[in-house]
Amino acid sequence: MTLEWVLQVKNYKLTLDRNRCVGCQICLKACPKQAITLQKQPRLPDETVKKTRVDVDAAKCNFCGVCDITCPYGAIKVVQNGNGNGALSVLAKDSYPQIIRNIVVDTRKCDKKCVECESVCPLKLIKISKTAYDGKPIQDISLLSPLGQKRVQIKLNIQKEFCPTCRFCEFKCTPGAIKVRKIFEGSLSVDSEKCPKGCHDCVDVCPITGTLTIDEGGKIVIDEQTCTFCGACQNVCPKPDALTVHRTKVQHTPVHSGTWNKTLERITSPEAAVKEYKAYAAQTRREIVKNRFEIEAMKKNEHP
């Protein structure tokens, strides 16, 4: 889906990639203009549930780019005059932060023969390439001599702009080879009493395969270590309050703006937002005190 807004000197374009969109809640809650809507998709009997459909109201959208910045799956892109989100006013004016995808790779710790991270990534965002000491690509490492295998260089190409930081690669790889810090922290709870018997819609729609499973008793089991807390599961749940997503923290770059404060409250909760405000205020006070002591020390050195 593509929307355009053409002005005299500015041309805005919003593109929604429905293949990457998982039907989560983040863009809906982040949008300051309430231009984004979610709609459950009809299905035939015995048909697997479909992810919630996301639509953008062109009449309400002002192409601010907040949805682009906050989408954990990189499904929405907003450009101005052909430039990426760096040209958006909410970023240029420092009124909105960048979401942090903290992914650190140390290929020195990788097993030369391992391709586990490439195969386990639920969104197929990782590509491994191997080269010999002379720079030539290697297709089958087992054909090399022991010394040749030792000299093999490994490169991991991760499409970070689309990575929701589920941490599957971190848990499956050699310890320390990949370290991932989640964009969103929180919890996911299921009320088994309200959960419809035999229903597995949340499991079917979860974009991170293996995060939600069903045990022998028919109950939903949650692996919060790999959950991205996007809310796609909650959107398709047929019973209100049977499944609830609680986001408590968002990893982002520093920002000083009421615009972000309001967005943070919608994405997480007023309580979680207040907690961040207090933490930021405490950090500011520490910086002020530190600077004050440094200034006093400089004065004493100048006038012993």
N, C-alpha and C positions, 0 to 999 in steps of 0.2 A: 504494500500500500504506500502511495506517495502523495503528499500534500505540498502545495507550493503557495507562497505568498510573494507576489512580485510588486515591489515599490519602485520609485524613481531611481534610487541609488543603491537599494539593497534587494537582494533576491534570496528568500528563505526557502529551504526545502527540507521536509521531514519524511524520512523513509522508515517504514516498519517492515522488518524481515519476519514474516510469519513462520518461516522454517526455524528460525532461532528463538522466536517468542515462545515462552512456555506457559503463558497465561497466568503470570504471577500477579502479586498485588503491588509491587514496588512503584511502578510508574503511576498507577492510579492514586496511591496515597501521596506521592511526591508532587503531582501536578498542582500548581497553585491556582489554576483556572478551572479545575474540574472538567477538563476537556476530554478526559479519557474514561471510557466505560468498559465494563466487562460483561460478557453475556455467555451463559451456559449454552452449549451446543446440543441440539436434539440428537437422540440416538435410537436406533431400532432395537427391538428385543434381542437379547443375547449379543449385543454389540458392545465392544469396549468403550468406556467413557472417553470423550474427546476433551482436550484441554480447552479452557475458557478462551473465548474469542475476545481480542482486544481491538477496540476501535477508537479513533481520534476524531472529535468534532471540530471540523475546520472553522466553524463559526466562533468557537470559544478559544481555540488554540492561538497563542501569540508567538509561537516558535521561540520560546525562551531557551529551550534546550535542557530544562531540568530533567525531563524523562530520559534524555540521552545520557546525561551524566550519571544518573542513579540506576539505570538498568543493569543488573548484575550479569546478564547474558549478552549484552551488546546488541540487542535486537532493534533498538531505535537509534537512528542517526539524524541529527539536525545540523545542517550546514548553512553558512551565510556567504553568499557570493562564491560558492564553490569551496570555501574553506571549512575545515573541521571545527569541532566544538571549541577549540582554542580561541576562535573569533567571536564566540557568543558573549553577549554583554554581561551575563551573570558571572562568567569567569574573568573576562577582561577587567571588570570593575571589582573583582574580589568579593562579590556578594554571595558567592556560592563555592563550595569546595569541590575538589576532585575526589572521587571515591578511590580508595587505595586497594589495589590488588597486589598484595605483598607476596611475591613468589620468588624464592631464591634457589638457584640450581648450582650444585657443586659436582660437576661431571668427574672430578678426580675420585669421587667415592662410588661412581657407577660401576657395576659389574659389566665388563666388556661385552659379554654375551647376552646381557639382559635387555629385553624390550618390553618389560612389564608395564611401565608407565604409559607407553603408547597404546597398549592393548586394553588397559583398565579404564582409561579416561572415558567417562560416559558420554561426552560430547565430541570425542575424537578431535581434540584440540592439540594433541602432542604428536610431533613427528621426530623420530630419531634418525640421525645420519652418522655414519662412521667412515672415517678416512684413515688410510695408512700413513706412515711417517712421511711419505713422499707427497701426501695430499690427494692421492687417488681414492675415489670412493670404493667402499667395500660392500659387497652384497652378501657374502657368506664368510663370516669370521673364522669358522671352523677349518677353512682351507688354508689358513695361515699357519706358519710355524709358531711355536710357543713364544719366541722372541718377537715375531711380528704381531701376535695378538697383544703382547704387552705394550707395544708401541701404538696401538690403535687409539685414535682420538675420537671422542664422542661429543656430539653436539645435539642439544635438545632445543627444538623450535616449538615454543609454546605460544599459542595465539591468546595472549593475555587479555586483550580487549574483549574477548568473548568468554573468559573464564570466570565462573561464579565462585571459585575457590572452595570447592567441595572437599579437597584434601585427599581424594582417593589415590592420586599418584604418590603423595607423601607416604601413605600407609603401606602401599604395595611395593615401593622401591627400597633399595638398600638404605638403611638408616643414615640420615644426614645428606643424602644425595639431593633431595628436594624438600624444601621447607615452605609451607604455605600458611599464611595467616588469613583467617576468614574476613570477608567484607562485613558481614553481619554476624553478631553474636546474639544468642537467645536460647529459646527452648521451644519444644513442640510437644503438646500434650493431647492425649486421646482419652475421651470419656467412654469406656467400654459399655456403660449402661445405655448411653445414647447412640452408640455406633450401631447402625442397621445390621442385622444378622446376615452374614453371607456377602456383605458389601466389601469391595476392594477397589473402589474408584480411586481413592487417594494413592494406592500402590501403583495402579495402572498409569496415572497421570504424572507421577513424580519424575522429573527430568534426570534425577541422579539415581539410576537403577541400583537397587540394593539398600538404599537408605530406609525405605519403608518395606517391611515384609510381613507375612502372616504366619503366626506360629501354629503349632498343632491344635491348639484350642480355638483357632479362628480369630485370635486377637491381633491387632496391629502392633508390630514391634518397630520401634524407632531407633535409628542410629544417629544420634545428634552430632557425632563427630564428623559425619559427612553431609549432614543436612545444611542447606544454604539458607534456610528460613525465608524462602521466597514467597511462600503462601499459595503456590499453585495447587497443592493438595486441598487446602481449606476452601478454595474457590469452587471445587467440584463436589465437595462433601454434601450429600443430600439432607443431612440433619444439622441444623444450626447448633453450634456449641459442642458438637461431638468431637471436633478437631480444632485446636486453637494454636495459632502461631504467636509467640511472644518474642519480639525483637528488642534487645536491651542496649545494643551498642552498634555504631556504624564506624568503620575505619575510614577516615577522611583527612585531607590536608587541612591545615589551620585556616579558620575563616572567622570574620567578625561581622556578622550580619543577622538582622532579625528575620530576613528571608529564609536563611538556613535554619534558624531556631524553630520557625513554624513548621518547616518541612520535617525536621527531626522529630518533632512531636507527633506528626502524622505517621511517619514510618515506624517509630518505636512506640513511645507513650509519653505523656506529660512528665511522669515520674522519671523515666530514663533520660529525658531531655534535661530536666532539672539537675540530675546527677552529673551530666556532662558540663552544664553551666558552672556548677560548684567546683568541679575538677579544674576547669579552665581558669576560674577566678583564683583558685589556690595556686595554680602554676604562675599566674600573672603576679600575684603577691610575692612569690618566691623570687621571681625575676627582678622585681622592684627592690627587694631587700638586698639581693646579691649585687645589683648595680650600685646601690647606696654604699655598701661596704667597700666595693672596689674604688668608688670615688673618694671615700674617706681615706683609704689606704694610699691613694695617689697624692692626696693633699699632705699627708704626713711625710711622705717621701720627699715632696717638694720643699717642705718647711720643717726640717727635723728640729 
